[in-house]
Amino acid sequence: MEDLWVFGYGSLMWNPGFPVQMASPALLKGAHRSLCVYSWVHRGTQERPGLVFGLDRGGACRGMAFRVDPGHRDDTIAYLREREQVTMVYREHWRPVTLADGTRVTALTYMVDRSHPQYAGALPVERQLDIVLGASGRSGPNPDYVLSTAAHLTELGIRDHKMEWLSRALKAA
């Protein structure tokens, strides 16, 4: 059985939830990280949606790639499907990513389905702030998710000006 690689760009970067054999910063081309998904479960409800990250088409995304031991492959995929596809707003994709050392691997990742009713698109940061501030779901308050992701992006040396603005605004609220 071959190794499984998983590409994380949001909470998977700091909370993978599965056994990791190796982790490396990685680059995925052809998609970018965006706070473009209305969360009806983990960080909000249908009545008061939150916002979570999705991989949206175009650009590039720096994140983390995790290698999973072959013996944990099936359990990890099942776990990720349960976690990421609760409402089917993400589509499972196998995409090439480049690790920090230049090695290219094929990684499992989840990209937003633009035709899904939870797709929020590119909202202005002021609107993102309004949504995130009052939302909470099964996995906790929406501001905690955004602030934790922003902190991990900073730790990885990933600059995202919109996220930096949103992080400062959330801390000031």
BALOBA-1460 file (C-alpha; in Angstrom, 3 decimals):
// residues 173
<rec num="1" residu="m" x="0.000" y="0.000" z="0.000"/>
<rec num="2" residu="e" x="1.369" y="3.429" z="-0.941"/>
<rec num="3" residu="d" x="1.874" y="6.414" z="1.352"/>
<rec num="4" residu="l" x="-0.970" y="8.848" z="1.767"/>
<rec num="5" residu="w" x="-0.198" y="12.570" z="1.637"/>
<rec num="6" residu="v" x="-2.770" y="15.101" z="2.851"/>
<rec num="7" residu="f" x="-2.586" y="18.838" z="2.072"/>
<rec num="8" residu="g" x="-3.841" y="21.151" z="4.815"/>
<rec num="9" residu="y" x="-4.532" y="24.843" z="4.291"/>
<rec num="10" residu="g" x="-6.820" y="25.727" z="7.235"/>
<rec num="11" residu="s" x="-7.439" y="23.926" z="10.512"/>
<rec num="12" residu="l" x="-5.798" y="20.758" z="9.181"/>
<rec num="13" residu="m" x="-2.480" y="22.664" z="9.412"/>
<rec num="14" residu="w" x="-2.731" y="22.972" z="13.180"/>
<rec num="15" residu="n" x="-5.195" y="20.214" z="14.031"/>
<rec num="16" residu="p" x="-4.874" y="17.327" z="11.573"/>
<rec num="17" residu="g" x="-6.638" y="14.829" z="13.840"/>
<rec num="18" residu="f" x="-4.905" y="11.796" z="12.324"/>
<rec num="19" residu="p" x="-1.518" y="10.142" z="12.913"/>
<rec num="20" residu="v" x="1.194" y="11.992" z="11.008"/>
<rec num="21" residu="q" x="4.407" y="10.240" z="9.979"/>
<rec num="22" residu="m" x="5.983" y="13.392" z="8.508"/>
<rec num="23" residu="a" x="4.955" y="17.036" z="8.040"/>
<rec num="24" residu="s" x="6.373" y="19.568" z="5.584"/>
<rec num="25" residu="p" x="5.469" y="23.046" z="4.398"/>
<rec num="26" residu="a" x="4.083" y="22.645" z="0.895"/>
<rec num="27" residu="l" x="2.840" y="24.589" z="-2.121"/>
<rec num="28" residu="l" x="-0.262" y="23.741" z="-4.121"/>
<rec num="29" residu="k" x="-0.665" y="25.546" z="-7.446"/>
<rec num="30" residu="g" x="-3.995" y="26.238" z="-9.116"/>
<rec num="31" residu="a" x="-5.991" y="27.039" z="-5.966"/>
<rec num="32" residu="h" x="-5.851" y="29.575" z="-3.150"/>
<rec num="33" residu="r" x="-6.943" y="29.694" z="0.504"/>
<rec num="34" residu="s" x="-10.079" y="31.760" z="0.966"/>
<rec num="35" residu="l" x="-12.524" y="32.402" z="3.797"/>
<rec num="36" residu="c" x="-15.280" y="31.488" z="1.364"/>
<rec num="37" residu="v" x="-17.399" y="28.788" z="3.013"/>
<rec num="38" residu="y" x="-20.416" y="29.415" z="5.218"/>
<rec num="39" residu="s" x="-20.057" y="27.017" z="8.145"/>
<rec num="40" residu="w" x="-23.332" y="25.421" z="9.191"/>
<rec num="41" residu="v" x="-21.805" y="22.820" z="11.523"/>
<rec num="42" residu="h" x="-18.263" y="23.298" z="12.867"/>
<rec num="43" residu="r" x="-18.100" y="27.110" z="13.308"/>
<rec num="44" residu="g" x="-21.708" y="28.182" z="12.872"/>
<rec num="45" residu="t" x="-25.264" y="26.987" z="12.309"/>
<rec num="46" residu="q" x="-27.710" y="27.291" z="9.429"/>
<rec num="47" residu="e" x="-29.473" y="30.040" z="11.388"/>
<rec num="48" residu="r" x="-26.181" y="31.868" z="12.170"/>
<rec num="49" residu="p" x="-23.496" y="30.673" z="9.746"/>
<rec num="50" residu="g" x="-19.838" y="31.195" z="10.428"/>
<rec num="51" residu="l" x="-17.039" y="31.323" z="7.857"/>
<rec num="52" residu="v" x="-14.315" y="28.746" z="7.279"/>
<rec num="53" residu="f" x="-11.549" y="28.357" z="4.738"/>
<rec num="54" residu="g" x="-11.861" y="26.630" z="1.439"/>
<rec num="55" residu="l" x="-9.496" y="26.032" z="-1.417"/>
<rec num="56" residu="d" x="-10.914" y="28.040" z="-4.292"/>
<rec num="57" residu="r" x="-9.737" y="27.889" z="-7.877"/>
<rec num="58" residu="g" x="-6.892" y="30.043" z="-9.135"/>
<rec num="59" residu="g" x="-3.589" y="31.186" z="-7.696"/>
<rec num="60" residu="a" x="-1.498" y="29.148" z="-5.302"/>
<rec num="61" residu="c" x="-1.656" y="28.116" z="-1.666"/>
<rec num="62" residu="r" x="1.086" y="27.546" z="0.868"/>
<rec num="63" residu="g" x="0.108" y="25.087" z="3.580"/>
<rec num="64" residu="m" x="1.251" y="21.832" z="5.141"/>
<rec num="65" residu="a" x="1.569" y="18.367" z="3.640"/>
<rec num="66" residu="f" x="1.300" y="15.403" z="5.961"/>
<rec num="67" residu="r" x="2.509" y="11.905" z="5.152"/>
<rec num="68" residu="v" x="0.420" y="9.177" z="6.717"/>
<rec num="69" residu="d" x="1.773" y="5.707" z="7.383"/>
<rec num="70" residu="p" x="0.325" y="3.218" z="4.862"/>
<rec num="71" residu="g" x="-1.243" y="1.262" z="7.720"/>
<rec num="72" residu="h" x="-3.397" y="4.294" z="8.624"/>
<rec num="73" residu="r" x="-4.400" y="5.196" z="5.052"/>
<rec num="74" residu="d" x="-7.987" y="3.902" z="5.047"/>
<rec num="75" residu="d" x="-8.773" y="5.144" z="8.571"/>
<rec num="76" residu="t" x="-7.362" y="8.597" z="7.762"/>
<rec num="77" residu="i" x="-9.381" y="8.934" z="4.558"/>
<rec num="78" residu="a" x="-12.539" y="7.842" z="6.405"/>
<rec num="79" residu="y" x="-11.809" y="10.365" z="9.178"/>
<rec num="80" residu="l" x="-11.228" y="13.189" z="6.691"/>
<rec num="81" residu="r" x="-14.432" y="12.409" z="4.798"/>
<rec num="82" residu="e" x="-16.385" y="12.518" z="8.044"/>
<rec num="83" residu="r" x="-14.724" y="15.788" z="9.084"/>
<rec num="84" residu="e" x="-14.596" y="17.649" z="5.771"/>
<rec num="85" residu="q" x="-17.687" y="16.411" z="3.975"/>
<rec num="86" residu="v" x="-20.385" y="16.824" z="6.611"/>
<rec num="87" residu="t" x="-22.478" y="18.941" z="4.213"/>
<rec num="88" residu="m" x="-20.590" y="18.083" z="0.993"/>
<rec num="89" residu="v" x="-19.417" y="21.695" z="0.462"/>
<rec num="90" residu="y" x="-15.947" y="20.333" z="-0.351"/>
<rec num="91" residu="r" x="-14.964" y="18.000" z="-3.155"/>
<rec num="92" residu="e" x="-12.192" y="15.498" z="-2.638"/>
<rec num="93" residu="h" x="-9.244" y="16.002" z="-5.000"/>
<rec num="94" residu="w" x="-5.825" y="14.451" z="-5.512"/>
<rec num="95" residu="r" x="-3.488" y="17.315" z="-6.393"/>
<rec num="96" residu="p" x="0.258" y="17.648" z="-6.926"/>
<rec num="97" residu="v" x="2.016" y="19.627" z="-4.200"/>
<rec num="98" residu="t" x="5.651" y="20.619" z="-3.826"/>
<rec num="99" residu="l" x="7.253" y="20.009" z="-0.443"/>
<rec num="100" residu="a" x="9.756" y="22.417" z="1.136"/>
<rec num="101" residu="d" x="12.686" y="20.298" z="-0.116"/>
<rec num="102" residu="g" x="11.397" y="20.440" z="-3.717"/>
<rec num="103" residu="t" x="9.930" y="16.925" z="-3.778"/>
<rec num="104" residu="r" x="6.603" y="16.664" z="-5.612"/>
<rec num="105" residu="v" x="3.925" y="14.374" z="-4.200"/>
<rec num="106" residu="t" x="0.254" y="13.814" z="-4.897"/>
<rec num="107" residu="a" x="-1.864" y="14.825" z="-1.915"/>
<rec num="108" residu="l" x="-5.470" y="14.426" z="-0.917"/>
<rec num="109" residu="t" x="-7.131" y="17.780" z="-0.379"/>
<rec num="110" residu="y" x="-10.599" y="19.245" z="-0.208"/>
<rec num="111" residu="m" x="-11.640" y="22.036" z="-2.573"/>
<rec num="112" residu="v" x="-14.774" y="24.130" z="-2.288"/>
<rec num="113" residu="d" x="-17.724" y="23.300" z="-4.522"/>
<rec num="114" residu="r" x="-18.711" y="26.674" z="-5.990"/>
<rec num="115" residu="s" x="-22.205" y="25.384" z="-6.821"/>
<rec num="116" residu="h" x="-22.955" y="24.479" z="-3.182"/>
<rec num="117" residu="p" x="-25.281" y="26.824" z="-1.217"/>
<rec num="118" residu="q" x="-22.567" y="27.233" z="1.455"/>
<rec num="119" residu="y" x="-20.151" y="28.816" z="-1.022"/>
<rec num="120" residu="a" x="-19.807" y="32.445" z="0.108"/>
<rec num="121" residu="g" x="-17.409" y="33.596" z="-2.596"/>
<rec num="122" residu="a" x="-15.049" y="36.524" z="-2.116"/>
<rec num="123" residu="l" x="-16.625" y="38.593" z="0.644"/>
<rec num="124" residu="p" x="-15.168" y="41.965" z="1.701"/>
<rec num="125" residu="v" x="-13.119" y="41.645" z="4.914"/>
<rec num="126" residu="e" x="-15.567" y="43.908" z="6.778"/>
<rec num="127" residu="r" x="-18.391" y="41.465" z="5.957"/>
<rec num="128" residu="q" x="-16.184" y="38.524" z="6.977"/>
<rec num="129" residu="l" x="-15.603" y="40.224" z="10.328"/>
<rec num="130" residu="d" x="-19.360" y="40.699" z="10.921"/>
<rec num="131" residu="i" x="-20.071" y="37.043" z="10.147"/>
<rec num="132" residu="v" x="-17.178" y="35.583" z="12.152"/>
<rec num="133" residu="l" x="-17.766" y="37.688" z="15.283"/>
<rec num="134" residu="g" x="-21.161" y="36.242" z="16.148"/>
<rec num="135" residu="a" x="-20.831" y="32.653" z="14.983"/>
<rec num="136" residu="s" x="-20.179" y="29.461" z="16.897"/>
<rec num="137" residu="g" x="-20.683" y="25.804" z="16.074"/>
<rec num="138" residu="r" x="-19.972" y="22.239" z="17.127"/>
<rec num="139" residu="s" x="-16.185" y="22.812" z="17.054"/>
<rec num="140" residu="g" x="-16.309" y="26.129" z="18.917"/>
<rec num="141" residu="p" x="-16.447" y="29.887" z="18.323"/>
<rec num="142" residu="n" x="-15.694" y="31.097" z="14.810"/>
<rec num="143" residu="p" x="-13.211" y="33.786" z="15.994"/>
<rec num="144" residu="d" x="-11.076" y="31.085" z="17.660"/>
<rec num="145" residu="y" x="-10.817" y="29.199" z="14.353"/>
<rec num="146" residu="v" x="-9.824" y="32.284" z="12.368"/>
<rec num="147" residu="l" x="-7.325" y="33.509" z="14.988"/>
<rec num="148" residu="s" x="-5.706" y="30.092" z="15.323"/>
<rec num="149" residu="t" x="-5.371" y="29.709" z="11.570"/>
<rec num="150" residu="a" x="-3.928" y="33.230" z="11.282"/>
<rec num="151" residu="a" x="-1.393" y="32.473" z="14.045"/>
<rec num="152" residu="h" x="-0.290" y="29.290" z="12.300"/>
<rec num="153" residu="l" x="0.077" y="31.097" z="8.983"/>
<rec num="154" residu="t" x="2.351" y="33.593" z="10.743"/>
<rec num="155" residu="e" x="4.376" y="30.766" z="12.332"/>
<rec num="156" residu="l" x="4.889" y="29.270" z="8.874"/>
<rec num="157" residu="g" x="5.959" y="32.640" z="7.469"/>
<rec num="158" residu="i" x="2.880" y="32.874" z="5.242"/>
<rec num="159" residu="r" x="1.774" y="36.484" z="4.723"/>
<rec num="160" residu="d" x="-1.916" y="37.081" z="4.062"/>
<rec num="161" residu="h" x="-2.821" y="40.745" z="4.371"/>
<rec num="162" residu="k" x="-6.577" y="40.132" z="4.568"/>
<rec num="163" residu="m" x="-6.077" y="37.562" z="7.326"/>
<rec num="164" residu="e" x="-3.764" y="39.918" z="9.199"/>
<rec num="165" residu="w" x="-6.396" y="42.679" z="9.035"/>
<rec num="166" residu="l" x="-9.140" y="40.296" z="10.133"/>
<rec num="167" residu="s" x="-7.002" y="38.946" z="12.984"/>
<rec num="168" residu="r" x="-6.283" y="42.466" z="14.291"/>
<rec num="169" residu="a" x="-9.972" y="43.389" z="14.030"/>
<rec num="170" residu="l" x="-11.083" y="40.241" z="15.874"/>
<rec num="171" residu="k" x="-8.587" y="40.864" z="18.668"/>
<rec num="172" residu="a" x="-9.812" y="44.464" z="18.989"/>
<rec num="173" residu="a" x="-13.507" y="43.484" z="19.093"/>
